[in-house]
Amino acid sequence: MKINKLNNEELEIWLSLARALGPTKFSSVLRVYGSLDKALKYLGGLTNNKRVYSVQDARKEIDSAEKIGAKIIPACDSDYPDILRNIPGCPSVITALGDVSLLSREIIAIIGGVTLQ
């Protein structure tokens, strides 16, 4: 996976796709379509009366994280831990609260899902 920083709009699309598809399908769709915009159009075609995690939902999640000082880190970001990125089926995105520089050190972490309201 190419490592690069996403702008705000790209992060919203990334998060929307990640939450809607899950890590394995997300990686496959991104690889096949080659860009976030094309992958988002693919996702739009999947809606067929299903609740999809929209870009607006992603924006709300990002805002909620920022309010508590957390950072949403996509797998393509340099702050994403390499050791985690190299695991097959790794999370497409993680949310970190605290010193993100610690993510590049060998440490023990508890990783789980939390819904921010």
C-alpha angles and dihedrals in degrees: 000000000000112000115227142134116256123220118233095269093048091048090053091051092045092051093045092053093042093052094044099045109028124231102289097046091039092059092046094049092047091049093048097044096037098212139054093240094054091045090051090054088052089052090050088058091055097059097094095155093318124125106249125192098249130207087253090056088050091051090053091050092049091048091049091050092048091051091062094039096256125140126218108219121194119209090251093060121102089231091061109103111257092213090058094042090057094058112100109248093016117172112279089220138014132194117221130191116195133013105359091190086076088067090075093055126084102260141136116257138182110224121191144138123271125175112222115213 
